[in-house]
Amino acid sequence: MKVTIFGTGYVGLVTGACLAEMGNHIVCVDIDENKVARLERGEIPIFEPGLEPIVRRNHANGQLQFTTDAAIAVAHAQIIFIAVGTPPDEDGSADLQYVLGVARSIGRHLDDYAVIVNKSTVPVGTADRVREAVAAELAARGGASVDFDVASNPEFLKEGDAVEDCLRPDRIVIGSSSERAVGLLRKLYAPFNRSHDRTVVMDVRSAELTKYAANAMLATKISFMNEIANIAERVGADIELVRQGIGSDPRIGYHFIYPGAGYGGSCFPKDVQALERTARTVGYDARLLEAVEAVNHDQKVKLFEFILRHFEGSVRGRTIALWGLAFKPNTDDMREASSRRLMEALWDAGAKVRAFDPEARGETHRLYGERSDLMLCETAYQALDGADALAIITEWKAFRSPDFASIRAMLKEPVIFDGRNMYEPSVVEEAGVAYYGIGRGRSIANPKVS
């Protein structure tokens, strides 16, 4: 099938590459000429495991093309995806200027029937606004008789596992009341449904809400566990044992009940905020969503609080080694990353940072540039050189089994502040290194370790 995708960001590029892998002819369009030129050369602008070979292979065989020409892109396909960003506006609601801009561009060039699909995460009612924008442009150029449908097909991709999620989805949500549109999308997704039908068809507004509800539910589980971890610290309980105790209940499960230094990324923070603002616009006070957001905001300074406590209220003149910069493993994405809140708090308090991340050093340099209080290191152990303490913010596999004896020898004051509870407190303490976790180790009120 012939498909056009507006946007070559995280969602657009992964979706385009995976659809091309299934034998479809894909045109990805972007207004950024430099980005399109890089993609044409086989340069991938984001780090996502498994994405680069799929893009290069399908671009080489002609299944995946890139362009800045909207007219060519619209004329190419009967299915047109909108997969551009919806960043938070000043009030936290989703900014739809890019989505509606694409809709107007489609309307200016559409000559034959197409189903226009919102792939971007958008508030309930966006399909109606896209339909109005397309129709207005068609009418302005005398093309009001051109037929089209607008559907919702939200993405459920996890950064770091996006290619696998796209090729083997656990569900495919299609929101549309048009049998023609649903039929085309079912045909497009048929190769993904060979073992069993994963397609869930519903009305457009339900599909739009489904995406927000999914992310809000996962964010709620994280904030809930962080809330319990904060209670555990005050009553002398070990949150890891509590996690095992409740996760064994199949009604709860183990997914997303790991306490830590707060969630980040491009989805959870903005989607929880956007859903809460949507509720507010229709006269409903979404108190639970407000609490989820507030708990996460506060959780991102937990490690800084532990560091201050350990160093008796001042870190001025000290250097903290930081392992992990990306908001999660297997990505270089630092949007809303907990590392940013920690580094900025340390800098404001007069401390320096020596940081290492397997993939996000380039993005960190782009965000912060050259700073005298930031050293981006080539290895994890290089970050320890001359540091007073170690803080861990991202649970990369490379950090799972460190040499605690080397850590003790290299740090001026052997102490680990673990924002992802990667280690067993007793093992770290027995190696002569003080250990603070989230609801574990020296963070609890009556720690058993000495």
Secondary structure in CASP SS format (residue, H / E / C, confidence):
PFRMAT SS
TARGET T0000
AUTHOR 0000-0000-0000
METHOD secondary structure of the structure
MODEL  1
M C 1.00
K E 1.00
V E 1.00
T E 1.00
I E 1.00
F E 1.00
G C 1.00
T C 1.00
G C 1.00
Y H 1.00
V H 1.00
G H 1.00
L H 1.00
V H 1.00
T H 1.00
G H 1.00
A H 1.00
C H 1.00
L H 1.00
A H 1.00
E H 1.00
M C 1.00
G C 1.00
N C 1.00
H E 1.00
I E 1.00
V E 1.00
C E 1.00
V E 1.00
D C 1.00
I C 1.00
D C 1.00
E H 1.00
N H 1.00
K H 1.00
V H 1.00
A H 1.00
R H 1.00
L H 1.00
E H 1.00
R C 1.00
G C 1.00
E C 1.00
I C 1.00
P C 1.00
I C 1.00
F C 1.00
E C 1.00
P C 1.00
G C 1.00
L H 1.00
E H 1.00
P H 1.00
I H 1.00
V H 1.00
R H 1.00
R H 1.00
N H 1.00
H H 1.00
A H 1.00
N C 1.00
G C 1.00
Q C 1.00
L E 1.00
Q E 1.00
F E 1.00
T E 1.00
T C 1.00
D C 1.00
A H 1.00
A H 1.00
I H 1.00
A H 1.00
V H 1.00
A H 1.00
H H 1.00
A C 1.00
Q C 1.00
I E 1.00
I E 1.00
F E 1.00
I E 1.00
A C 1.00
V C 1.00
G C 1.00
T C 1.00
P C 1.00
P E 1.00
D C 1.00
E C 1.00
D C 1.00
G C 1.00
S C 1.00
A E 1.00
D C 1.00
L C 1.00
Q H 1.00
Y H 1.00
V H 1.00
L H 1.00
G H 1.00
V H 1.00
A H 1.00
R H 1.00
S H 1.00
I H 1.00
G H 1.00
R H 1.00
H H 1.00
L C 1.00
D C 1.00
D C 1.00
Y C 1.00
A E 1.00
V E 1.00
I E 1.00
V E 1.00
N E 1.00
K C 1.00
S C 1.00
T C 1.00
V C 1.00
P C 1.00
V C 1.00
G C 1.00
T H 1.00
A H 1.00
D H 1.00
R H 1.00
V H 1.00
R H 1.00
E H 1.00
A H 1.00
V H 1.00
A H 1.00
A H 1.00
E H 1.00
L H 1.00
A H 1.00
A H 1.00
R C 1.00
G C 1.00
G C 1.00
A C 1.00
S C 1.00
V C 1.00
D C 1.00
F E 1.00
D E 1.00
V E 1.00
A E 1.00
S E 1.00
N C 1.00
P C 1.00
E C 1.00
F C 1.00
L C 1.00
K C 1.00
E C 1.00
G C 1.00
D C 1.00
A H 1.00
V H 1.00
E H 1.00
D H 1.00
C H 1.00
L H 1.00
R C 1.00
P C 1.00
D C 1.00
R C 1.00
I E 1.00
V E 1.00
I E 1.00
G E 1.00
S C 1.00
S C 1.00
S C 1.00
E H 1.00
R H 1.00
A H 1.00
V H 1.00
G H 1.00
L H 1.00
L H 1.00
R H 1.00
K H 1.00
L H 1.00
Y H 1.00
A H 1.00
P H 1.00
F H 1.00
N H 1.00
R C 1.00
S C 1.00
H C 1.00
D C 1.00
R C 1.00
T E 1.00
V E 1.00
V E 1.00
M E 1.00
D C 1.00
V H 1.00
R H 1.00
S H 1.00
A H 1.00
E H 1.00
L H 1.00
T H 1.00
K H 1.00
Y H 1.00
A H 1.00
A H 1.00
N H 1.00
A H 1.00
M H 1.00
L H 1.00
A H 1.00
T H 1.00
K H 1.00
I H 1.00
S H 1.00
F H 1.00
M H 1.00
N H 1.00
E H 1.00
I H 1.00
A H 1.00
N H 1.00
I H 1.00
A H 1.00
E H 1.00
R H 1.00
V H 1.00
G C 1.00
A C 1.00
D C 1.00
I H 1.00
E H 1.00
L H 1.00
V H 1.00
R H 1.00
Q H 1.00
G H 1.00
I H 1.00
G H 1.00
S C 1.00
D C 1.00
P C 1.00
R C 1.00
I C 1.00
G C 1.00
Y C 1.00
H C 1.00
F C 1.00
I C 1.00
Y C 1.00
P C 1.00
G C 1.00
A C 1.00
G C 1.00
Y C 1.00
G C 1.00
G C 1.00
S C 1.00
C C 1.00
F H 1.00
P H 1.00
K H 1.00
D H 1.00
V H 1.00
Q H 1.00
A H 1.00
L H 1.00
E H 1.00
R H 1.00
T H 1.00
A H 1.00
R H 1.00
T H 1.00
V C 1.00
G C 1.00
Y C 1.00
D C 1.00
A C 1.00
R H 1.00
L H 1.00
L H 1.00
E H 1.00
A H 1.00
V H 1.00
E H 1.00
A H 1.00
V H 1.00
N H 1.00
H H 1.00
D H 1.00
Q H 1.00
K C 1.00
V C 1.00
K H 1.00
L H 1.00
F H 1.00
E H 1.00
F H 1.00
I H 1.00
L H 1.00
R H 1.00
H H 1.00
F C 1.00
E C 1.00
G C 1.00
S C 1.00
V C 1.00
R C 1.00
G C 1.00
R C 1.00
T E 1.00
I E 1.00
A E 1.00
L E 1.00
W E 1.00
G C 1.00
L C 1.00
A C 1.00
F C 1.00
K C 1.00
P C 1.00
N C 1.00
T C 1.00
D C 1.00
D C 1.00
M C 1.00
R C 1.00
E C 1.00
A C 1.00
S H 1.00
S H 1.00
R H 1.00
R H 1.00
L H 1.00
M H 1.00
E H 1.00
A H 1.00
L H 1.00
W H 1.00
D H 1.00
A C 1.00
G C 1.00
A C 1.00
K E 1.00
V E 1.00
R E 1.00
A E 1.00
F E 1.00
D C 1.00
P C 1.00
E C 1.00
A C 1.00
R H 1.00
G H 1.00
E H 1.00
T H 1.00
H H 1.00
R H 1.00
L H 1.00
Y H 1.00
G C 1.00
E C 1.00
R C 1.00
S C 1.00
D C 1.00
L E 1.00
M E 1.00
L E 1.00
C C 1.00
E C 1.00
T C 1.00
A H 1.00
Y H 1.00
Q H 1.00
A H 1.00
L H 1.00
D C 1.00
G C 1.00
A C 1.00
D C 1.00
A E 1.00
L E 1.00
A E 1.00
I E 1.00
I C 1.00
T C 1.00
E C 1.00
W C 1.00
K H 1.00
A H 1.00
F H 1.00
R C 1.00
S C 1.00
P C 1.00
D C 1.00
F H 1.00
A H 1.00
S H 1.00
I H 1.00
R H 1.00
A H 1.00
M H 1.00
L C 1.00
K C 1.00
E C 1.00
P C 1.00
V E 1.00
I E 1.00
F E 1.00
D E 1.00
G C 1.00
R C 1.00
N C 1.00
M C 1.00
Y C 1.00
E C 1.00
P H 1.00
S H 1.00
V H 1.00
V H 1.00
E H 1.00
E H 1.00
A C 1.00
G C 1.00
V C 1.00
A E 1.00
Y E 1.00
Y E 1.00
G C 1.00
I C 1.00
G C 1.00
R C 1.00
G E 1.00
R C 1.00
S C 1.00
I C 1.00
A C 1.00
N C 1.00
P C 1.00
K C 1.00
V C 1.00
S C 1.00
END
